[in-house]
């Protein structure tokens, strides 16, 4: 049992060594793109909610 755990940890470490990690610039660029998308989506949802709320308010 202990040997299997040690082997698993060794394999995991070897696999992590083969991973191509993103550079700092790539992470910053991806984060910025995500934030812009989230802000645009939030503004759209705010606009849609306000508009639909006002329309429903006019109907009632």
C-alpha positions as CSV (number, residue, x, y, z in Angstrom):
1,X,0.0,0.0,0.0
2,X,2.8,2.4,1.0
3,X,4.7,1.6,-2.2
4,X,1.7,2.5,-4.4
5,X,1.3,5.8,-2.7
6,X,5.0,6.7,-3.2
7,X,4.7,5.6,-6.8
8,X,1.6,7.7,-7.3
9,X,3.4,10.8,-5.8
10,X,6.5,10.2,-8.1
11,X,4.3,9.9,-11.1
12,X,2.4,13.0,-10.2
13,X,5.6,15.0,-9.7
14,X,7.0,13.7,-13.1
15,X,3.7,14.8,-14.8
16,X,3.8,18.2,-13.2
17,X,7.4,18.6,-14.6
18,X,6.0,18.1,-18.1
19,X,3.3,20.7,-17.8
20,X,3.8,23.9,-19.9
21,X,2.9,26.6,-17.4
22,X,1.7,30.0,-18.7
23,X,4.0,33.0,-18.4
24,X,3.1,35.9,-16.2
25,X,2.1,37.9,-19.2
26,X,-0.3,35.2,-20.4
27,X,-1.9,35.0,-17.0
28,X,-2.3,38.8,-16.8
29,X,-3.8,38.9,-20.4
30,X,-6.2,36.0,-19.6
31,X,-7.3,37.7,-16.4
32,X,-7.9,41.0,-18.1
33,X,-10.0,39.3,-20.8
34,X,-12.0,37.5,-18.2
35,X,-12.6,40.7,-16.2
36,X,-13.7,42.6,-19.3
37,X,-16.1,39.8,-20.3
38,X,-17.6,39.7,-16.8
39,X,-18.0,43.5,-16.7
40,X,-19.7,43.5,-20.1
41,X,-22.0,40.7,-19.1
42,X,-22.9,42.4,-15.8
43,X,-23.7,45.6,-17.6
44,X,-25.9,43.8,-20.1
45,X,-27.7,41.9,-17.3
46,X,-28.2,45.2,-15.4
47,X,-29.6,46.9,-18.6
48,X,-31.9,43.9,-19.4
49,X,-33.2,43.6,-15.8
50,X,-33.9,47.3,-15.5
51,X,-35.6,47.5,-18.8
52,X,-37.7,44.4,-18.2
53,X,-38.6,45.6,-14.7
54,X,-39.7,48.9,-16.1
55,X,-41.8,47.2,-18.8
56,X,-43.5,44.9,-16.3
57,X,-44.1,47.9,-14.0
58,X,-45.9,49.7,-16.9
59,X,-48.1,46.6,-17.5
60,X,-49.2,46.3,-13.9
